[in-house]
Amino acid sequence: MEVVLLFGTIIGLMLIGVPIAVSLGFASIMFLLVLSETSLAAIAQSLFQAMAGHYTLLAIPFFVLASSFMSTGGVARRIIRFSIALVGHFPGGLAIAGVFACMLFAALSGSSPATVVAIGSIVIAGMRQVGYTKDFAAGVIANAGTLGILIPPSIVMVVYASATDVSVGRMFLAGVIPGLMAGGMLMTTIYLIARFRNLPRGEWKGWGEVLESGTEAGWGLFLIVIILGGIYGGIFTPTEAAAVAAVYAFFIASFVYRDMGPLARPEGERNLSLLQKPIALITVFFHRDTRDTLFEAGKLTVTLMFIIANALILKHVLTDEQIPQQIAAVMLNAGFGAVMFLVIVNVILLIGGQFMEPSGLIVIVAPLVFPIAIELGIDPIHLGIIMVVNMEIGMITPPVGLNLFVTSGVAGMPMMRVVRASLPFLAVLFVFLIMVTYIPVLSTWLPTTFMGPEIITK
Amino acid sequence: MPDNHISDSALGRIVNEIEETAIALILGLMTIITFINVVLRYGFNTGIIWGLEATTFLFAWLVLFGVSYAVKVTANLGVDALIGIFSKPVQRVLALIAAAVFIAYSCLVLKGAWDYWANFANLPQTTGRWFPTGLEEMKRTSYRGWYEVVDIPMPEWLRWLEPLMNEGEEYEKIPRFIPYFILPFGMALLLFRVLQASWRILTGRAESLIVSHEAEDAVEGVAHMNRES
């Protein structure tokens, strides 16, 4: 009963426009003050400890910072050029390249709305120029943009790992095959539609262009190698890997791409080289662009972490009141098995994913469903991937998916047209969701192979 | 549409500059400390022992200081799907209720933050469970200014705190009331910014406290590229 009241309050508050963080925090504080002995001082302490006591969550600001340095328009353009050089000559090539670019950019930025904005704005315009309909273009990008939270490194996975104490490294590895699969399925669909409808294809510009654009984009993409290689090579913890990636991204953006910082020149002019202005090595640290990027990343970190910190108070309530255990008991008594449970998780997350920012949603739902899943013998890593894929699809499920909003803004189209345009691809992703949910080996094979079988502690 | 309420007055601009720079600076410091520690470990087989603790404290400072700023520029994430379907007057009433909840939240957390910090700062906690009903009486055991953090050494320039807070005894590590100070400070700022934001809604200069996703500004920036001509 209490659990219904608690979640009812949270959802009610959210729907009337209370910030997510405050809805979570306020409802939990009320609950703790009324039902338990906890003092407000202890709640304040747990707010402080949300940041100071969670080493895993410390990766978030660094990942956000790395992606802020990498999210400048220049990086998106380089990735798109590389994608077009590679796959643009297939039927429907530009659309396939769009998906490919989204996958690469998603890996760098880790955020779905950011991917739609950066890649979508350029690719949708490009696709219309060569004769695609705007609807087709928007549908492709809205769907491909959601890959951002599935392909590692992903902030949402860091949050899941931290909320449930599984390894971040394992989660990242587990996302690789599903991420490639989702991208592959979208590209195949486009290819088939293109053959059928005779969509335009680009020309093959030769390996020279692939190599050249590849080297250009490679500076940015090497970031993924640093992060994943660093973690699996046992060189860094995920947190350190993220910090190193942030510093790397800073140098690439300032000294190699020179889209920002002391060497950047206004559009149209040639950027300066370091030899022309060696003092830049010092001034870059105080440059306005550097400060602005740090600030933007800091601001995003603050809003994400404020939600997570308050969700941790809620987690405290749930553990105190043994709520997940109660639900698990009810479910087991009713004879629900793992399959039924996963369907319920699917539905909850699809609905939740429509309204809410993914990392916030995961901190709320994970502590609730995780203990139940363990009880039912579901692999924690597999559960994590299911949750991520679910939210991904929630973001493009009508009526109110977040990515639909973003795409409608980016493409300048009414919401309903975006919904209709993205439906065929949404169907593909649904098939993908069912596969991921009921074929655990897709998620667990890579981490088990590389990191050994995992030890589940209840 | 995100509302941006950076004051145009000279003071407003200066305060804004300070807030933004502080956020940037804290994040920059966290990154550099962590990065240097990695380099030291691999390059020189050594490390800054207090690096990790300092980074986690800075992380807490970043978020607890930053939330008030997020309220000021309406950057807090929320759900606007439902409120969108109501008429303007209803939206306004809902926004005011939401603001009241936010104010209540800030007050509760501020009380908790004071109590927690005062505990380590030789200051009296407030009494009362929900609302501060008064100040507790200071007993001999209420003076806990001697509590230190785990790793961060006491810098020389803070030695003047010793006679004030620790009866002249030397601190080996920095005392805990220093990192924890962000709690009452940040939450007081938060309450102040929430009151300001509520006032803006009440006077009709703002519509809500939330944005629906983090890229709202960016969408505006690129919308012109694909607008129907």
HADDOCK unambig.tbl for C-alpha pairs under 7 A between the chains (distance, minus, plus):
assign (segid A and resid 14 and name CA) (segid B and resid 78 and name CA) 6.70 0.50 0.50
assign (segid A and resid 14 and name CA) (segid B and resid 79 and name CA) 6.06 0.50 0.50
assign (segid A and resid 15 and name CA) (segid B and resid 79 and name CA) 6.07 0.50 0.50
assign (segid A and resid 15 and name CA) (segid B and resid 82 and name CA) 5.95 0.50 0.50
assign (segid A and resid 15 and name CA) (segid B and resid 83 and name CA) 6.96 0.50 0.50
assign (segid A and resid 16 and name CA) (segid B and resid 83 and name CA) 6.22 0.50 0.50
assign (segid A and resid 16 and name CA) (segid B and resid 94 and name CA) 5.75 0.50 0.50
assign (segid A and resid 16 and name CA) (segid B and resid 98 and name CA) 6.63 0.50 0.50
assign (segid A and resid 17 and name CA) (segid B and resid 78 and name CA) 6.32 0.50 0.50
assign (segid A and resid 17 and name CA) (segid B and resid 79 and name CA) 6.09 0.50 0.50
assign (segid A and resid 17 and name CA) (segid B and resid 80 and name CA) 6.25 0.50 0.50
assign (segid A and resid 17 and name CA) (segid B and resid 83 and name CA) 6.91 0.50 0.50
assign (segid A and resid 17 and name CA) (segid B and resid 95 and name CA) 6.42 0.50 0.50
assign (segid A and resid 17 and name CA) (segid B and resid 98 and name CA) 5.99 0.50 0.50
assign (segid A and resid 17 and name CA) (segid B and resid 210 and name CA) 6.85 0.50 0.50
assign (segid A and resid 18 and name CA) (segid B and resid 78 and name CA) 6.63 0.50 0.50
assign (segid A and resid 18 and name CA) (segid B and resid 98 and name CA) 4.77 0.50 0.50
assign (segid A and resid 19 and name CA) (segid B and resid 76 and name CA) 6.00 0.50 0.50
assign (segid A and resid 19 and name CA) (segid B and resid 77 and name CA) 5.75 0.50 0.50
assign (segid A and resid 19 and name CA) (segid B and resid 78 and name CA) 4.53 0.50 0.50
assign (segid A and resid 19 and name CA) (segid B and resid 209 and name CA) 6.87 0.50 0.50
assign (segid A and resid 19 and name CA) (segid B and resid 210 and name CA) 5.86 0.50 0.50
assign (segid A and resid 20 and name CA) (segid B and resid 77 and name CA) 6.17 0.50 0.50
assign (segid A and resid 20 and name CA) (segid B and resid 78 and name CA) 5.05 0.50 0.50
assign (segid A and resid 22 and name CA) (segid B and resid 102 and name CA) 6.43 0.50 0.50
assign (segid A and resid 22 and name CA) (segid B and resid 105 and name CA) 6.94 0.50 0.50
assign (segid A and resid 26 and name CA) (segid B and resid 105 and name CA) 5.59 0.50 0.50
assign (segid A and resid 39 and name CA) (segid B and resid 129 and name CA) 6.88 0.50 0.50
assign (segid A and resid 40 and name CA) (segid B and resid 109 and name CA) 6.78 0.50 0.50
assign (segid A and resid 40 and name CA) (segid B and resid 111 and name CA) 6.93 0.50 0.50
assign (segid A and resid 40 and name CA) (segid B and resid 112 and name CA) 4.19 0.50 0.50
assign (segid A and resid 41 and name CA) (segid B and resid 112 and name CA) 3.91 0.50 0.50
assign (segid A and resid 41 and name CA) (segid B and resid 113 and name CA) 5.95 0.50 0.50
assign (segid A and resid 41 and name CA) (segid B and resid 115 and name CA) 5.42 0.50 0.50
assign (segid A and resid 41 and name CA) (segid B and resid 116 and name CA) 4.77 0.50 0.50
assign (segid A and resid 43 and name CA) (segid B and resid 112 and name CA) 6.72 0.50 0.50
assign (segid A and resid 44 and name CA) (segid B and resid 109 and name CA) 6.15 0.50 0.50
assign (segid A and resid 44 and name CA) (segid B and resid 112 and name CA) 5.26 0.50 0.50
assign (segid A and resid 44 and name CA) (segid B and resid 113 and name CA) 5.08 0.50 0.50
assign (segid A and resid 44 and name CA) (segid B and resid 116 and name CA) 6.87 0.50 0.50
assign (segid A and resid 45 and name CA) (segid B and resid 116 and name CA) 6.74 0.50 0.50
assign (segid A and resid 48 and name CA) (segid B and resid 60 and name CA) 5.93 0.50 0.50
assign (segid A and resid 51 and name CA) (segid B and resid 56 and name CA) 6.39 0.50 0.50
assign (segid A and resid 51 and name CA) (segid B and resid 59 and name CA) 5.89 0.50 0.50
assign (segid A and resid 51 and name CA) (segid B and resid 60 and name CA) 4.93 0.50 0.50
assign (segid A and resid 52 and name CA) (segid B and resid 56 and name CA) 4.46 0.50 0.50
assign (segid A and resid 52 and name CA) (segid B and resid 57 and name CA) 5.45 0.50 0.50
assign (segid A and resid 52 and name CA) (segid B and resid 59 and name CA) 6.67 0.50 0.50
assign (segid A and resid 52 and name CA) (segid B and resid 60 and name CA) 5.71 0.50 0.50
assign (segid A and resid 62 and name CA) (segid B and resid 31 and name CA) 6.80 0.50 0.50
assign (segid A and resid 113 and name CA) (segid B and resid 215 and name CA) 6.17 0.50 0.50
assign (segid A and resid 114 and name CA) (segid B and resid 215 and name CA) 6.17 0.50 0.50
assign (segid A and resid 117 and name CA) (segid B and resid 218 and name CA) 6.88 0.50 0.50
assign (segid A and resid 117 and name CA) (segid B and resid 219 and name CA) 6.12 0.50 0.50
assign (segid A and resid 121 and name CA) (segid B and resid 222 and name CA) 6.18 0.50 0.50
assign (segid A and resid 121 and name CA) (segid B and resid 225 and name CA) 6.53 0.50 0.50
assign (segid A and resid 125 and name CA) (segid B and resid 225 and name CA) 6.86 0.50 0.50
assign (segid A and resid 125 and name CA) (segid B and resid 226 and name CA) 5.99 0.50 0.50
assign (segid A and resid 240 and name CA) (segid B and resid 34 and name CA) 6.60 0.50 0.50
assign (segid A and resid 243 and name CA) (segid B and resid 31 and name CA) 5.60 0.50 0.50
assign (segid A and resid 243 and name CA) (segid B and resid 34 and name CA) 6.42 0.50 0.50
assign (segid A and resid 243 and name CA) (segid B and resid 35 and name CA) 5.92 0.50 0.50
assign (segid A and resid 244 and name CA) (segid B and resid 35 and name CA) 5.79 0.50 0.50
assign (segid A and resid 291 and name CA) (segid B and resid 24 and name CA) 5.90 0.50 0.50
assign (segid A and resid 294 and name CA) (segid B and resid 24 and name CA) 4.69 0.50 0.50
assign (segid A and resid 294 and name CA) (segid B and resid 27 and name CA) 6.62 0.50 0.50
assign (segid A and resid 294 and name CA) (segid B and resid 28 and name CA) 6.64 0.50 0.50
assign (segid A and resid 295 and name CA) (segid B and resid 20 and name CA) 6.03 0.50 0.50
assign (segid A and resid 295 and name CA) (segid B and resid 21 and name CA) 6.98 0.50 0.50
assign (segid A and resid 295 and name CA) (segid B and resid 23 and name CA) 5.74 0.50 0.50
assign (segid A and resid 295 and name CA) (segid B and resid 24 and name CA) 4.19 0.50 0.50
assign (segid A and resid 298 and name CA) (segid B and resid 23 and name CA) 5.86 0.50 0.50
assign (segid A and resid 298 and name CA) (segid B and resid 24 and name CA) 6.20 0.50 0.50
assign (segid A and resid 298 and name CA) (segid B and resid 27 and name CA) 6.16 0.50 0.50
assign (segid A and resid 299 and name CA) (segid B and resid 66 and name CA) 6.92 0.50 0.50
assign (segid A and resid 302 and name CA) (segid B and resid 62 and name CA) 6.96 0.50 0.50
assign (segid A and resid 302 and name CA) (segid B and resid 63 and name CA) 4.76 0.50 0.50
assign (segid A and resid 302 and name CA) (segid B and resid 66 and name CA) 5.78 0.50 0.50
assign (segid A and resid 302 and name CA) (segid B and resid 67 and name CA) 6.23 0.50 0.50
assign (segid A and resid 303 and name CA) (segid B and resid 67 and name CA) 6.99 0.50 0.50
assign (segid A and resid 303 and name CA) (segid B and resid 70 and name CA) 6.94 0.50 0.50
assign (segid A and resid 303 and name CA) (segid B and resid 76 and name CA) 5.72 0.50 0.50
assign (segid A and resid 303 and name CA) (segid B and resid 77 and name CA) 6.86 0.50 0.50
assign (segid A and resid 305 and name CA) (segid B and resid 63 and name CA) 6.71 0.50 0.50
assign (segid A and resid 306 and name CA) (segid B and resid 63 and name CA) 6.71 0.50 0.50
assign (segid A and resid 355 and name CA) (segid B and resid 79 and name CA) 5.88 0.50 0.50
assign (segid A and resid 355 and name CA) (segid B and resid 81 and name CA) 6.94 0.50 0.50
assign (segid A and resid 356 and name CA) (segid B and resid 79 and name CA) 6.47 0.50 0.50
assign (segid A and resid 357 and name CA) (segid B and resid 213 and name CA) 6.82 0.50 0.50
assign (segid A and resid 400 and name CA) (segid B and resid 81 and name CA) 6.74 0.50 0.50
assign (segid A and resid 406 and name CA) (segid B and resid 219 and name CA) 6.80 0.50 0.50
assign (segid A and resid 409 and name CA) (segid B and resid 219 and name CA) 6.06 0.50 0.50
assign (segid A and resid 409 and name CA) (segid B and resid 223 and name CA) 6.12 0.50 0.50
assign (segid A and resid 410 and name CA) (segid B and resid 219 and name CA) 5.67 0.50 0.50
assign (segid A and resid 410 and name CA) (segid B and resid 222 and name CA) 6.25 0.50 0.50
assign (segid A and resid 410 and name CA) (segid B and resid 223 and name CA) 4.84 0.50 0.50
assign (segid A and resid 410 and name CA) (segid B and resid 226 and name CA) 6.95 0.50 0.50
assign (segid A and resid 411 and name CA) (segid B and resid 223 and name CA) 6.63 0.50 0.50
assign (segid A and resid 411 and name CA) (segid B and resid 226 and name CA) 5.14 0.50 0.50
assign (segid A and resid 411 and name CA) (segid B and resid 227 and name CA) 6.60 0.50 0.50
assign (segid A and resid 412 and name CA) (segid B and resid 223 and name CA) 6.19 0.50 0.50
assign (segid A and resid 412 and name CA) (segid B and resid 226 and name CA) 5.82 0.50 0.50
assign (segid A and resid 412 and name CA) (segid B and resid 227 and name CA) 4.76 0.50 0.50
assign (segid A and resid 412 and name CA) (segid B and resid 228 and name CA) 6.55 0.50 0.50
